[in-house]
């Protein structure tokens, strides 16, 4: 599975990130650990392997 995110510099600033790498790391952590379903499973428990691609738009 491939997860693709496009983000603008303004959106990064609104979220408090200095660069795409910092945002990508935070997003990966959220996908792996912070997304839980009603049974308490996190993303890493039920998601298939994924590739995360974050692109900075101008």
C-alpha positions as CSV (number, residue, x, y, z in Angstrom):
1,X,0.0,0.0,0.0
2,X,1.2,3.5,-0.7
3,X,0.1,6.5,1.3
4,X,0.7,9.8,-0.6
5,X,0.5,13.2,1.1
6,X,0.9,16.5,-0.5
7,X,1.5,19.5,1.8
8,X,2.2,23.2,1.3
9,X,4.7,25.2,3.2
10,X,1.8,27.1,4.7
11,X,0.2,23.9,6.0
12,X,3.5,22.8,7.5
13,X,3.7,26.1,9.3
14,X,0.1,25.8,10.6
15,X,0.9,22.3,12.0
16,X,4.1,23.6,13.6
17,X,6.6,21.6,11.5
18,X,9.9,23.1,10.2
19,X,10.3,20.7,7.2
20,X,8.8,17.8,5.3
21,X,11.1,15.3,7.1
22,X,9.8,16.3,10.5
23,X,6.2,16.1,9.4
24,X,6.8,12.7,7.7
25,X,8.3,11.3,10.9
26,X,5.4,12.5,13.0
27,X,2.8,11.2,10.5
28,X,4.6,7.8,10.3
29,X,4.5,7.6,14.1
30,X,0.8,8.4,14.1
31,X,0.0,5.8,11.5
32,X,2.0,3.1,13.3
33,X,1.1,3.9,16.9
34,X,-1.5,6.6,17.3
35,X,-4.4,5.4,15.2
36,X,-6.5,3.0,17.3
37,X,-9.7,1.3,16.6
38,X,-12.5,0.4,19.1
39,X,-10.6,-2.8,20.2
40,X,-7.4,-0.8,21.0
41,X,-5.4,-2.0,18.1
42,X,-2.9,0.5,16.7
43,X,-2.2,0.9,13.0
44,X,0.8,-1.5,13.1
45,X,-1.5,-4.2,14.4
46,X,-3.9,-4.2,11.5
47,X,-2.4,-2.2,8.6
48,X,-0.5,-3.9,5.8
49,X,3.1,-2.8,5.1
50,X,2.9,0.7,3.6
51,X,5.2,3.2,1.8
52,X,4.8,6.8,2.9
53,X,5.5,9.5,0.4
54,X,5.2,13.1,1.4
55,X,5.6,15.8,-1.2
56,X,6.1,19.5,-0.5
57,X,4.0,21.6,-2.9
58,X,5.0,25.1,-3.9
